[in-house]
Amino acid sequence: MIRNRITLSFLTFLLPGMIYAQDLRKLTLPEAIALGIENSKNLKLSQNKIDEAVARLATVKDNALPTAKASFLYNHAEIPTNKLSIGGADPINLPKRADAFVGTAAVEELVYGGGKLKYAEESTRLLKEVANLDADKDKEEISYAVINTYYSLFKVLQSKKVVNQNLESIASQLKQAQRFFEQGVVTKNDVLRFQLQQANVSLTEMEIENNRKIINYNLDILLGLNDNTQIEISEPDNALKTAGTLSSYIDMAMSNRQELRQLDLQNKVADLNIKSIRANTLPTVGVGANLYYINPSGKFIPPTDQFIMPITLGANVSWNIGNLWTNKNKVTEARIQQKSVVIQKDILSDELKKDINKDYQNYQLAINKINVLETSIAQATENDKLLASKYKNNVASAIDRIDAETLLYQAKINLEIAKADAGLAYYTLLKSTGKISQ
């Protein structure tokens, strides 16, 4: 009985840790991106649009197939007045009732329609490529959203790490101040100042933890994980990337940006639309075959020689001549619409150039910030050591000591954030070119 109680108590002690372990997920940045893409509802919707475009293309192809139809008719007639007399001729006696079976079957094929079917198929195929580019663009957006949130969580965790180090240092300084107070070296006011600093930093730590919970939850949703999953991230590669020239990134954007490629495809679709409208002025040619079954005997299976089954073959040529002078305005309208697509691409190209320049300059600024902050940390470290020595020797005040320490840890936090900002700025620059995974 005692052994069972011990076992139960041991399991009760381990259970919270086991549950927590189940909710912990360690992810690298590439793993997080892959998971976000896999579980993205937006990408599933994009795939549905692609499937819809594929189905529409198959429907357009079906329009080029021959059409066939068949019908079968049964007709029963009652003839109350069945005697017909015309002029002075002998009257014609008709039956009081009659039954007939009539069946038809027809096959038709459009041989030439001015190329409209071909243009429709090519246009629909281009729209399918537009849908594919939509999916690629959504994939880039999802990837960047994951990267952005991942770096936000990294910055919070790095800040929390530095703040915890600061709290440990303050606790040590507080013990020292209390010891000095007991020895009569410092006043009670010095001890209170360290306690106040400890309270202020603790409040900062609470705010950081609150932000961590918010960002962690957002990342859970973004990755399709349970919303109580605690994400443990691996430190992303913050090695500073050497940026190329501004013109090289602009050239990549002109080649890779999905929006520009979509407008190129829309331009081709508009060109096919013009050709399709012009085809309205051309004649159409079709061939067909018809089979008739006529059975007036009134019996479903007629006696021999009491039904006929003629077969006809034919061809037809039609030409709406009026389109020769009514179609030109439709062509003009289609050309104006195509010109609008070209203008949209020019406008978008200018906007992209401005965005790329902004992202490029922001990355350069982020790199320069890191260089400045590394220098400031070296200076703050030296200043902290100097004030720590002076305070121990009762040369500097507690305020001077606290200020020096605060400057040092703030510089450390700023450096960690600057490194993360630089990494994110680089991905932002790559996103502006249309290809994050370069």
Secondary structure, DSSP 4 states (H G I P E B T S, - for coil): -HHHHHHHHHHHHHHHHHHHHHHEEEE-HHHHHHHHHHH-HHHHHHHHHHHHHHHHHHHHHHTTSPEEEEEEEEEEEE-S--EE--TTSPPEEPPSEEEEEEEEEEEEEEEESTTHHHHHHHHHHHHHHHHHHHHHHHHHHHHHHHHHHHHHHHHHHHHHHHHHHHHHHHHHHHHHHHHHHHTTSS-HHHHHHHHHHHHHHHHHHHHHHHHHHHHHHHHHHHHT--TTPEEEEPPP--PPPPP--HHHHHHHHHHH-HHHHHHHHHHHHHHHHHHHHHGGGS-EEEEEEEEEEEETTSSSSPPTTS-B--EEEEEEEE--TTHHHHSHHHHHHHHHHHHHHHHHHHHHHHHHHHHHHHHHHHHHHHHHHHHHHHHHHHHHHHHHHHHHHHHHTT-S-HHHHHHHHHHHHHHHHHHHHHHHHHHHHHHHHHHHTT-S--
